[in-house]
Amino acid sequence: MTPWLTVVGIGEEGFKGLGKVARRALLGASRIVGAQRQLDLLPLCIRGQRELWPSPFSLEPLLARQGEPVCVLASGDPMFYGVGASLAKQVPSDQMLVIPAPSSCSLAAARMGWPLQDVVTLSLVARPLAALNVHLSTGVRLLLLSNDRHSPAAVATLLRERGFGPSTMTVLEHLGGAAERRIDGCAAQWSDDTVADLNLIAIECRAEPSTPRLSRLAGLPDTAFEHDGQLTKRDVRAITLARLAPMPGELLWDVGAGSGSIGIEWMRAHPSCRALAIEADEGRQGLIERNRDTLGVPGLQLIRGKAPQALENLERPDAVFIGGGVTREGVLEACWAQLKPGGRLVANAVTLQSETALMHWRERHGGELTRIHIAQAQPLGEFDTWRQALPITLLDLVKPLDA
């Protein structure tokens, strides 16, 4: 099948920077869709009807043109945070031809002398700035696609607030074009307010000496979370997440989320991990929202309600953690019913009643029970002694594939 849709990546050089295949597609198109800035780069010899994306943005008018020779203009590489990635979800590959140009990140890496495979790339276009937090660590190099001219100042403010004021910042405007410009500075002293809307930010992260180290591995310090005491403590949290075993793209239900620590660390494990935090208490809901932003996973979805009622009509999970409510009627049953075959269920118990509920569940469905004892050295007069925390009983089981 001859593709009816051609997605052309175009850079600041415009039409003259395109190859023969891209030029031929534009010359033969009956309709060309793009943003005003991209359409303005085309010469008069392009006769196809020029059409702006609808506002609010929608692919539907374009998809209705199936069978007509249509071109879509995109900045740089259409498959890198671009419209090509969105179209690929709805248009079969044999009906769409993508002709990329160098992405802005490729051009930025070349200007900075940074190997692109060693750089973290993120888009701030219509995305929460808080997503940057999870990547902040000394030595990390970041390339950020800015939302607009205000993005560099907002990023500098965030870096200062998170203890990364010494980080170097370079703003690259209009990469690959005649108006290309470079602005170098430091987050702590950043004050340039004359940045163009079309810009990319390159950051080399440097932390202040007092900035806490927040590993991507499970077991963040308890002080990393804002909480009211309802928190799965650090060592138990690390053991729990090891049993949950987050994998790329998987979804977790964090039931009775408290401060959201399990769901947050699940999502920090990999950029594609997702989590739903189910919490009925209004005060703890606020804690979850603040913690998820502070720790760089603003995509964690908060479900306001009490299990099992709040679990209805949610996307089926790959893993479930129950930190509270195992004695509540129907909670274990609802979680088990919705858990995907092969999925993991981990539940923690502190009270005798909740421990008994887990023992009875194990008798029916199998799994492994583990008792966790944690003790910490604390002062006793002039000496030190071990202070035993409440023991935790952990149930860990996998749902059979034929269930």
Phi, psi and omega per residue, in radians:
M1 nan 2.296 3.081
T2 -1.331 2.218 -3.131
P3 -1.056 2.326 3.069
W4 -1.567 -0.319 -3.076
L5 -2.038 2.214 3.069
T6 -2.096 2.199 3.129
V7 -1.847 2.028 -3.034
V8 -1.888 2.124 3.012
G9 -1.435 2.206 -3.082
I10 -2.216 2.356 -3.126
G11 -1.752 -2.984 -3.102
E12 -1.133 -0.359 3.122
E13 -1.277 -0.294 3.100
G14 1.339 -2.608 -3.025
F15 -1.068 -0.615 -3.093
K16 -1.198 -0.332 3.118
G17 -1.527 -0.029 -3.110
L18 -1.513 2.670 3.063
G19 -1.421 3.094 -3.067
K20 -1.093 -0.714 -3.088
V21 -1.128 -0.742 -3.141
A22 -1.166 -0.727 3.135
R23 -1.115 -0.739 -3.122
R24 -1.113 -0.692 3.135
A25 -1.121 -0.726 -3.133
L26 -1.198 -0.669 3.132
L27 -1.176 -0.524 -3.091
G28 -1.664 -0.046 -3.081
A29 -1.370 2.427 3.048
S30 -1.446 -0.361 -3.110
R31 -2.554 2.416 3.141
I32 -2.229 2.137 -3.059
V33 -1.960 2.391 3.110
G34 -3.134 -3.099 3.037
A35 -1.361 2.794 -3.089
Q36 -1.013 -0.731 -3.115
R37 -1.067 -0.672 -3.138
Q38 -1.294 -0.719 3.121
L39 -1.111 -0.575 3.137
D40 -1.183 -0.268 3.135
L41 -1.404 -0.161 -3.078
L42 -1.515 2.491 3.105
P43 -1.379 2.972 -3.094
L44 -1.173 -0.351 -3.111
C45 -1.208 -0.243 3.081
I46 -1.428 1.938 -2.976
R47 -1.634 -0.242 -3.094
G48 -1.046 2.616 3.138
Q49 -1.141 2.259 -3.104
R50 -1.633 2.331 -3.019
E51 -2.396 2.252 3.098
L52 -1.385 2.646 3.002
W53 -1.070 2.483 3.133
P54 -1.203 2.739 3.071
S55 -2.177 2.074 0.050
P56 -1.187 2.710 -3.036
F57 -1.037 2.383 3.094
S58 -2.687 2.500 3.065
L59 -1.575 -0.190 -3.005
E60 -1.008 -0.820 3.129
P61 -1.037 -0.625 3.118
L62 -1.205 -0.803 -3.107
L63 -1.109 -0.453 3.102
A64 -1.226 -0.221 -3.138
R65 -1.550 0.191 -3.094
Q66 -0.889 2.313 -3.113
G67 1.744 -0.352 3.101
E68 -1.625 2.435 3.123
P69 -1.205 1.838 -3.047
V70 -2.124 2.464 3.022
C71 -2.006 2.472 3.008
V72 -2.026 2.305 3.076
L73 -1.687 2.353 3.100
A74 -2.376 2.717 3.114
S75 -1.346 2.210 3.043
G76 1.072 -2.171 -3.123
D77 -1.576 1.955 -3.077
P78 -1.117 -0.330 -3.113
M79 -1.627 0.064 3.132
F80 -1.944 1.684 -3.063
Y81 0.924 0.555 -3.060
G82 -2.078 3.138 -3.077
V83 -1.193 -0.399 3.111
G84 -1.060 -0.657 3.122
A85 -1.134 -0.664 3.115
S86 -1.207 -0.733 -3.132
L87 -1.157 -0.609 -3.104
A88 -1.102 -0.374 3.104
K89 -1.340 -0.308 -3.039
Q90 -2.127 -0.300 -3.116
V91 -1.991 2.178 3.111
P92 -0.985 2.578 -3.047
S93 -1.090 -0.490 -3.134
D94 -1.394 -0.082 3.096
Q95 -1.853 -0.002 -3.067
M96 -2.381 2.312 3.077
L97 -1.971 2.214 3.122
V98 -1.931 2.199 3.141
I99 -2.066 1.696 -3.053
P100 -1.416 2.667 2.902
A101 -1.897 2.959 3.086
P102 -0.995 2.308 3.095
S103 -1.238 2.804 3.100
S104 -1.074 -0.560 3.112
C105 -1.220 -0.628 3.058
S106 -1.091 -0.773 3.122
L107 -1.150 -0.706 -3.134
A108 -1.146 -0.743 3.113
A109 -1.055 -0.670 3.099
A110 -1.138 -0.712 3.137
R111 -1.188 -0.645 -3.092
M112 -1.464 -0.295 -3.061
G113 1.289 0.526 -3.125
W114 -1.824 2.234 3.017
P115 -1.057 2.122 -3.004
L116 -1.091 -0.541 -3.115
Q117 -1.217 -0.254 -3.133
D118 -1.760 0.123 -3.042
V119 -1.929 2.483 3.013
V120 -1.528 2.182 3.134
T121 -1.941 2.344 -3.132
L122 -2.429 2.690 3.036
S123 -1.950 2.304 3.046
L124 -1.761 0.120 -3.100
V125 -1.255 1.915 -3.135
A126 0.967 0.553 3.114
R127 -2.205 2.675 -3.114
P128 -1.144 2.333 3.101
L129 -1.106 -0.459 -3.107
A130 -1.068 -0.363 3.123
A131 -1.090 -0.313 3.120
L132 -1.212 -0.497 -2.994
N133 -1.016 -0.647 -3.062
V134 -1.160 -0.349 -3.060
H135 -1.690 -0.058 -3.029
L136 -1.348 2.026 3.092
S137 -2.829 2.475 -3.105
T138 -0.965 2.291 3.125
G139 1.653 -0.264 3.137
V140 -1.281 2.353 3.065
R141 -1.845 2.300 -3.071
L142 -2.130 2.452 2.940
L143 -2.092 2.044 -3.037
L144 -1.999 2.165 3.035
L145 -1.375 2.012 -3.043
S146 -1.286 2.628 3.036
N147 -1.335 -0.702 -3.136
D148 -2.920 -2.927 -3.078
R149 -1.185 -0.286 3.136
H150 -1.468 -0.227 -3.055
S151 -1.062 -0.798 -3.121
P152 -1.000 -0.765 3.137
A153 -1.129 -0.692 3.124
A154 -1.143 -0.708 3.109
V155 -1.130 -0.745 3.126
A156 -1.062 -0.720 3.104
T157 -1.086 -0.789 3.117
L158 -1.062 -0.774 -3.135
L159 -1.054 -0.735 3.118
R160 -1.115 -0.771 -3.113
E161 -1.144 -0.521 -3.105
R162 -1.603 0.102 3.114
G163 1.481 0.372 -3.141
F164 -2.061 0.594 3.108
G165 -1.010 -0.607 3.134
P166 -1.218 -0.093 -3.105
S167 -1.069 2.452 3.055
T168 -1.452 2.492 3.121
M169 -2.235 2.362 3.032
T170 -2.242 2.169 3.081
V171 -1.798 2.203 -3.122
L172 -1.982 2.053 -3.107
E173 -1.793 2.535 2.992
H174 0.808 0.901 -3.099
L175 -1.017 2.293 3.087
G176 1.506 0.039 -3.111
G177 -2.050 3.098 -3.117
A178 -1.167 -0.442 -3.104
A179 -1.632 0.245 -3.108
E180 -1.018 2.399 -3.136
R181 -2.559 2.592 -3.126
R182 -2.150 2.316 3.111
I183 -2.186 2.087 -3.133
D184 -1.858 2.539 3.115
G185 -3.003 -2.912 -3.122
C186 -2.233 2.467 -3.083
A187 -1.021 -0.641 -3.084
A188 -1.130 -0.535 -3.106
Q189 -1.988 0.213 -3.044
W190 -1.115 2.254 -3.135
S191 -2.556 0.079 -3.079
D192 -1.213 2.099 3.140
D193 -2.027 0.349 -3.125
T194 -1.926 0.451 -3.057
V195 -1.313 2.505 3.082
A196 -1.289 2.723 3.117
D197 -1.079 -0.653 -3.116
L198 -1.573 1.694 -3.103
N199 -2.607 2.831 3.075
L200 -2.278 2.493 -3.104
I201 -1.930 2.208 3.034
A202 -1.861 2.232 -3.066
I203 -2.236 2.342 2.930
E204 -1.943 1.933 -2.979
C205 -1.280 2.330 3.041
R206 -2.444 2.159 -3.101
A207 -1.623 2.634 2.956
E208 -1.192 2.672 -3.079
P209 -0.974 -0.536 -3.072
S210 -1.556 -0.018 -3.095
T211 -1.244 2.228 -3.135
P212 -1.078 2.534 3.049
R213 -1.511 2.117 -3.124
L214 -2.056 1.687 -3.105
S215 -1.205 2.701 3.023
R216 -1.393 -0.219 3.097
L217 -1.345 2.772 -3.089
A218 -1.149 2.536 3.071
G219 1.860 0.789 3.049
L220 -1.100 2.658 3.060
P221 -1.007 2.559 3.113
D222 -1.027 -0.512 -3.130
T223 -1.215 -0.212 3.100
A224 -1.283 -0.273 -3.092
F225 -1.938 2.486 2.932
E226 -1.505 2.195 -3.057
H227 -2.651 2.921 3.135
D228 -1.928 0.374 -3.067
G229 1.750 -0.368 3.111
Q230 -1.496 1.402 -3.052
L231 -2.516 2.287 2.973
T232 -1.207 2.004 -2.992
K233 -1.175 2.821 -2.922
R234 -0.890 -0.941 -3.043
D235 -1.195 -0.716 3.096
V236 -1.159 -0.647 3.124
R237 -1.097 -0.729 3.135
A238 -1.115 -0.729 3.111
I239 -1.145 -0.743 -3.127
T240 -1.078 -0.797 -3.123
L241 -1.192 -0.557 3.068
A242 -1.100 -0.638 3.105
R243 -1.305 -0.609 3.101
L244 -1.201 -0.540 3.019
A245 0.927 1.157 3.136
P246 -1.045 2.396 3.098
M247 -2.204 2.679 -3.097
P248 -0.921 2.336 3.054
G249 1.447 -0.077 -3.067
E250 -1.457 2.727 -3.124
L251 -1.944 2.310 3.092
L252 -1.947 2.425 2.856
W253 -1.703 2.091 3.044
D254 -1.790 1.685 -2.987
V255 -1.614 2.228 -3.016
G256 1.196 0.949 -2.860
A257 -1.169 -0.356 -3.124
G258 1.101 -1.922 3.108
S259 -1.648 -0.020 3.085
G260 1.459 0.235 -2.983
S261 -1.113 -0.706 -3.108
I262 -1.165 -0.842 3.123
G263 -1.080 -0.669 -3.136
I264 -1.147 -0.816 -3.128
E265 -1.225 -0.531 3.025
W266 -1.011 -0.831 -3.098
M267 -1.252 -0.499 3.087
R268 -1.224 -0.318 -3.093
A269 -1.148 -0.579 -3.140
H270 -2.764 2.479 -3.090
P271 -1.017 -0.436 -3.100
S272 -1.645 -0.052 3.090
C273 -1.224 2.474 -3.113
R274 -2.191 2.717 -3.139
A275 -2.613 2.522 2.972
L276 -1.961 2.181 3.100
A277 -1.789 2.025 -3.106
I278 -1.758 2.037 -3.075
E279 -2.575 2.294 -3.092
A280 -1.619 -0.482 -3.059
D281 -1.330 2.178 -3.065
E282 -1.098 -0.706 3.131
G283 -1.107 -0.707 3.128
R284 -1.268 -0.482 3.043
Q285 -1.044 -0.731 3.087
G286 -1.115 -0.665 3.099
L287 -1.083 -0.759 3.142
I288 -1.056 -0.783 -3.115
E289 -1.101 -0.725 3.137
R290 -1.236 -0.711 -3.133
N291 -1.138 -0.708 -3.103
R292 -1.127 -0.639 3.123
D293 -1.278 -0.784 -3.117
T294 -1.046 -0.643 -3.065
L295 -1.723 0.193 2.882
G296 1.481 0.372 3.096
V297 -2.232 1.097 -3.117
P298 -1.093 -0.241 3.127
G299 -1.356 -0.130 3.070
L300 -1.052 2.222 -3.051
Q301 -1.671 2.176 3.136
L302 -1.602 2.167 3.064
I303 -1.828 1.967 -3.069
R304 -1.525 1.851 3.141
G305 2.855 3.093 -3.080
K306 -1.916 2.338 3.041
A307 -1.268 2.570 0.123
P308 -1.544 -0.162 -3.058
Q309 -1.043 -0.686 -3.067
A310 -1.245 -0.177 -3.090
L311 -1.503 -0.161 -3.090
E312 -1.161 2.377 3.040
N313 1.189 0.273 3.048
L314 -1.475 2.716 3.062
E315 -1.062 2.380 -3.104
R316 -1.105 2.377 -3.064
P317 -1.589 2.780 2.980
D318 -1.544 -0.374 3.124
A319 -2.652 2.643 3.123
V320 -2.309 2.335 2.959
F321 -2.060 2.253 3.086
I322 -1.995 1.876 -3.127
G323 -1.679 -0.261 3.128
G324 -2.788 2.570 3.079
G325 1.682 0.257 -3.114
V326 -1.180 -0.377 3.114
T327 -1.509 -0.169 -3.125
R328 -1.281 2.345 -3.049
E329 -1.029 2.210 3.036
G330 1.585 -0.153 -3.064
V331 -1.205 -0.955 3.131
L332 -1.045 -0.724 -3.106
E333 -1.104 -0.767 -3.119
A334 -1.169 -0.735 3.133
C335 -1.120 -0.739 -3.135
W336 -1.166 -0.689 -3.127
A337 -1.132 -0.662 -3.080
Q338 -1.527 -0.309 3.124
L339 -1.087 2.331 3.135
K340 -1.139 2.572 3.029
P341 -0.959 2.345 -3.072
G342 1.513 -0.083 -3.133
G343 -1.365 2.861 -3.095
R344 -1.859 2.428 3.011
L345 -2.116 2.213 3.089
V346 -2.217 2.258 3.124
A347 -2.313 2.426 3.126
N348 -1.927 2.472 3.136
A349 -2.322 2.490 3.102
V350 -2.048 -0.705 -3.085
T351 -1.473 2.819 3.090
L352 -1.082 -0.684 -3.118
Q353 -1.123 -0.797 3.141
S354 -1.214 -0.604 3.083
E355 -1.117 -0.722 3.109
T356 -1.087 -0.698 3.114
A357 -1.074 -0.706 3.127
L358 -1.199 -0.639 3.119
M359 -1.127 -0.743 3.118
H360 -1.150 -0.661 3.126
W361 -1.126 -0.693 3.129
R362 -1.133 -0.640 3.123
E363 -1.067 -0.574 -3.106
R364 -1.544 -0.614 -2.965
H365 -2.104 -0.079 -3.132
G366 1.457 -2.827 -3.117
G367 1.880 -3.076 -3.067
E368 -2.150 2.274 3.057
L369 -1.788 2.319 3.138
T370 -2.271 2.337 3.052
R371 -1.755 2.221 -3.095
I372 -1.940 2.127 3.076
H373 -2.012 2.170 3.122
I374 -2.133 2.278 3.075
A375 -2.285 2.512 3.140
Q376 -2.177 2.503 3.117
A377 -1.287 2.218 3.132
Q378 -2.435 2.722 -3.079
P379 -1.119 2.524 2.989
L380 -2.416 1.642 -3.031
G381 1.136 -2.173 3.129
E382 -1.530 -0.034 -3.065
F383 -2.105 -3.028 3.087
D384 -2.154 2.663 3.076
T385 -2.536 2.963 3.119
W386 -1.524 2.251 3.058
R387 -1.859 2.005 -3.055
Q388 -1.453 2.181 2.998
A389 -1.336 2.857 3.089
L390 -1.031 2.315 3.123
P391 -1.154 2.591 -3.141
I392 -2.001 2.300 3.000
T393 -1.771 2.199 -3.062
L394 -2.037 2.196 3.027
L395 -1.803 2.268 -3.106
D396 -2.306 2.091 3.111
L397 -2.595 2.740 -3.134
V398 -1.961 2.334 3.138
K399 -1.310 2.274 -3.125
P400 -1.027 2.596 -3.107
L401 -1.163 -0.432 -3.127
D402 -1.695 0.187 -3.108
A403 -1.452 nan nan
